[in-house]
Amino acid sequence: MDESYAGLPTSHLLGSVPAVVSSAPERKPEYANPQANLQIFPPNNGVDKGKSSKSYEGLGSSSGGNEEPPTNSWKGYFNIASYTQYFDVDTDVVLDRIKSSFYPHHGDFFTKIDGNPDLYGLIWISTTLVFVVAAFGNCATYLMDKSSNSKTTWNFDVGYLSMAACAIYGYTLVVPAAFFFLLQYLGSSPSLVRFWCMWGYSLFIFICCSLLMIPPLEFVRWTVILVAGVVSAFFVAFNIKSYIGGSDVNLVVVASFVLQLVLALFIKIWFFA
């Protein structure tokens, strides 16, 4: 550019911005970085590293943490978490225990459930039996009424359901508990949970025989219920005998056998008469 033009004043022009001449490159201010006071978390505070880590690891199991109350105290009976271990079973385990109830001569049921007795079978089998006996008992009554008089009127008897619930739930809860206290009195050390488990699975055969007793054939009904009752009674008696051992408890074994037969006869007479 010509030097004569470069010397002309430009301040009178609109929008003119005076040029900024940087004589030296801008330097960022330097801040003094004092020595950082770094701390280790969690702080040791003069405690050995190994001891400090152990103390923090133990916080989860302290009394103020999420520790579950002990089940061996009386408070454990009112804690739902105390009973979760008795429902920790899968389908294969339940089916294997159901099949064992059809082979009473083995007498090894307590050996199978020694590591993991469950209450799932007790609740599921007894509840199923309540509804099955009530429903099939009404169907059997209907077929009998129709076979004797085709014009007779018939209504579903709801009383079957309440009677089945009282009888079956009462039997599966009270009878094992009674044998538990009886054996404790005799000097043995039984397990109430194992007794409930075994008696619960002993009822499964009655679910199967209830279906076979629907046809109005008294001979078939008596044959089916007697066979089911004997199999279930032998299952209970053999397992109790193998669990207790000794010859001074034969009366207890006989009593368990007779009570199981009484339950079978009650189902036949009350619901399939």
Rosetta blueprint (number, residue, H / E / L):
1 M L
2 D L
3 E H
4 S H
5 Y H
6 A H
7 G L
8 L L
9 P L
10 T L
11 S L
12 H L
13 L L
14 L L
15 G L
16 S L
17 V L
18 P L
19 A L
20 V L
21 V L
22 S L
23 S L
24 A L
25 P L
26 E L
27 R L
28 K L
29 P L
30 E L
31 Y L
32 A L
33 N L
34 P L
35 Q L
36 A L
37 N L
38 L L
39 Q L
40 I L
41 F L
42 P L
43 P L
44 N L
45 N L
46 G L
47 V L
48 D L
49 K H
50 G H
51 K H
52 S H
53 S H
54 K H
55 S H
56 Y H
57 E H
58 G H
59 L H
60 G H
61 S H
62 S L
63 S L
64 G L
65 G L
66 N L
67 E L
68 E L
69 P L
70 P L
71 T L
72 N L
73 S L
74 W H
75 K H
76 G H
77 Y H
78 F H
79 N L
80 I H
81 A H
82 S H
83 Y H
84 T H
85 Q H
86 Y H
87 F H
88 D L
89 V L
90 D L
91 T H
92 D H
93 V H
94 V H
95 L H
96 D H
97 R H
98 I H
99 K H
100 S H
101 S L
102 F L
103 Y L
104 P L
105 H L
106 H L
107 G L
108 D L
109 F H
110 F H
111 T H
112 K H
113 I L
114 D L
115 G L
116 N L
117 P L
118 D L
119 L L
120 Y H
121 G H
122 L H
123 I H
124 W H
125 I H
126 S H
127 T H
128 T H
129 L H
130 V H
131 F H
132 V H
133 V H
134 A H
135 A H
136 F H
137 G H
138 N H
139 C H
140 A H
141 T H
142 Y H
143 L H
144 M H
145 D H
146 K H
147 S H
148 S H
149 N L
150 S L
151 K L
152 T L
153 T L
154 W L
155 N L
156 F L
157 D L
158 V L
159 G H
160 Y H
161 L H
162 S H
163 M H
164 A H
165 A H
166 C H
167 A H
168 I H
169 Y H
170 G H
171 Y H
172 T H
173 L H
174 V H
175 V H
176 P H
177 A H
178 A H
179 F H
180 F H
181 F H
182 L H
183 L H
184 Q H
185 Y H
186 L L
187 G L
188 S L
189 S L
190 P L
191 S L
192 L H
193 V H
194 R H
195 F H
196 W H
197 C H
198 M H
199 W H
200 G H
201 Y H
202 S H
203 L L
204 F H
205 I H
206 F H
207 I H
208 C H
209 C H
210 S H
211 L H
212 L H
213 M L
214 I L
215 P L
216 P L
217 L L
218 E H
219 F H
220 V H
221 R H
222 W H
223 T H
224 V H
225 I H
226 L H
227 V H
228 A H
229 G H
230 V H
231 V H
232 S H
233 A H
234 F H
235 F H
236 V H
237 A H
238 F H
239 N H
240 I H
241 K H
242 S H
243 Y H
244 I H
245 G L
246 G L
247 S L
248 D L
249 V L
250 N H
251 L H
252 V H
253 V H
254 V H
255 A H
256 S H
257 F H
258 V H
259 L H
260 Q H
261 L H
262 V H
263 L H
264 A H
265 L H
266 F H
267 I H
268 K H
269 I H
270 W H
271 F H
272 F L
273 A L
